[in-house]
Amino acid sequence: MRRLSLIDAGFLLAEKRETPMHVAGLHLFTLPKGADEHTFLHTLADGLRSADEFQPPFGDRLKVGRLGMLGPAYWEPDASLDIDYHIRHSALPKPGRYRELFSLVSRLHSQLLDRNRPLWEIHLIEGLQNRQFAAYMKFHHAAIDGVRSIHLTQSMYSTNQRERIRFSPLSMQAAERYREMVAKTLPGGGAPPTERELRNVAEVLKAQFDSGAHVLGALRRIAGAWVGVGGTLTVPWRGVPRSPINTEVDGARRFVAQSWPFARIRAVGKALDGTFNDAVLAMCSGALRSYLRDQHGLPKESLKAMVPISLRRPGDVDSANAVGAISADLATNVRDPVKRFKAIQASVQAGKEMFQELSLPEAQLIMELLQLPSLFLAPLGLTSRFPPYSTVISNVPGPRQQLYWNGARLEGIYPASIVFDGFALNMTLVTCADQVDFGITACRRSLPQVQRLIDHLEDALVELEQVAGLGKPRRKRAAKKPARPKSKPAARKKAPEKQPRKAAPRAKPKRAAARRG
């Protein structure tokens, strides 16, 4: 049995019907040439079911004592695993559009996972246009974080279109194969060295002595930010304005998705002397400004975003959660896009600097201390009145090579994440091959027209390109057939006020990917 960490258990403690604590990915594929869709998907499902021994978290169920989640919790092998319950096959009415696909994902993402079983599901979905199919994979956040999910994805697929995996991607055999592949990429070409190999006794003692100083230094920075002398450092709960996003949520979700070329966003960051992540945050900030302005809900104070950062050590492919978070000022109260970009950049840099000197245990301790107010606000139902952040914007590094699943081409990974009382919107993106796949998850009741954020993201990117001197991309009509985007954006079509917009993909020769619903 493996004991859950405090962070892992926290996701289970915070879960209720209105706030499911699972994360998911919608993977879009194009069938191999000549393959029959129904037969191909049944073959994939049979391959998934064929494991003799399942790797974590696929074969493990939650075990608690008499105190429930208030006591120690463990993962233990499920002796009664019903694999047919976890692997499901669905079909959209043909010709399935992205609108119907995203409606299905919205419904699946609203449903709680059964705690009496291993906390995951895989849904194979057929019926899409243009010989495409999808796989919706859902995991409880107590068992997996964003980076771990990408490791699982890469262990399931291959970079070789001709390769056919002869064992279940969910098996221990697949896990061992992937660990060997990762180990070869590490310095020395072997398994990651242990702490004993890295340090002598004196260095270990010095690290323990320095730990207190590092934590004390971080706490001093946080205290300075709270009293207004922390420079550009932003901390949870301070200066978070009220907006339509910051409200109570119910259990129904709305999911929409879209892709943009990686090179296009990276060029904006480079032209403005920033990073790809700075450009993503500026793009989201501009979109939120426009969206809230349309809703007559743009606050005078700037929105603050929770931006997760990975604390995972190189070679660690097994930890459930190794994640921290910084609070980023989105500068949504700044009209000028260049000044807004610089303000975001300074805020993110201040947050990163606070974590740079900390070891993994130190960083986890700081994260736990920062989230202590939630332990008191959540039981009292006050989180929506005193939210720690305005929203969540997460950038998960994904596979940069083209991947295939038994010959089926992976066209996109669209993440679906968590919303809470107090922030009813989550914007998560995954870099996949040469594109950036955005998945937007929202409370259906609180933000009924969240699909409009897709258009606002495109407008924000165009605005950044203009001020960065990259020229104004020429707009063109959206293709009738779903296709991956070129570097030039597709034209928008106005949607009726009460009718959700159809998917509007962006064209790229000979390749296809999912778009908004």
Secondary structure, DSSP 8 states (H G I E B T S, - for coil): -EE--HHHHHHHHT-BTTB--EEEEEEEEE--TT--HHHHHHHHHHHHHT-SSB-TTTTEEEEEETTEEEEEEEEEE-TT--HHHHEEEEEEEEEE-HHHHHHHHHHHHTS---TTS-SEEEEEEEEESTTEEEEEEEEETTT--HHHHHHHHHHH-BS-TT----S-TTBHHHHHHHHHHHHHHSTTSSS---HHHH--HHHHHHHHHHHHHHHHHHHHHHHHHHTT-STT-B-TTSS----TTSS---S-EEEEEEEEEHHHHHHHHHHTT--HHHHHHHHHHHHHHHHHHHTT---SS--EEEEEEE---TT----S--EEEEEEE--TT--SHHHHHHHHHHHHHHHHHHHHT--HHHHHHHHHHHTHHHHHHTTTT-TTTS-S-SEEEEEE----S--EETTEEEEEEEEE---BTTB-EEEEEEEETTEEEEEEEEETTT-TTTTHHHHHHHHHHHHHHHHTTS-----B---SS-----SS-B------TTS---------TT-------
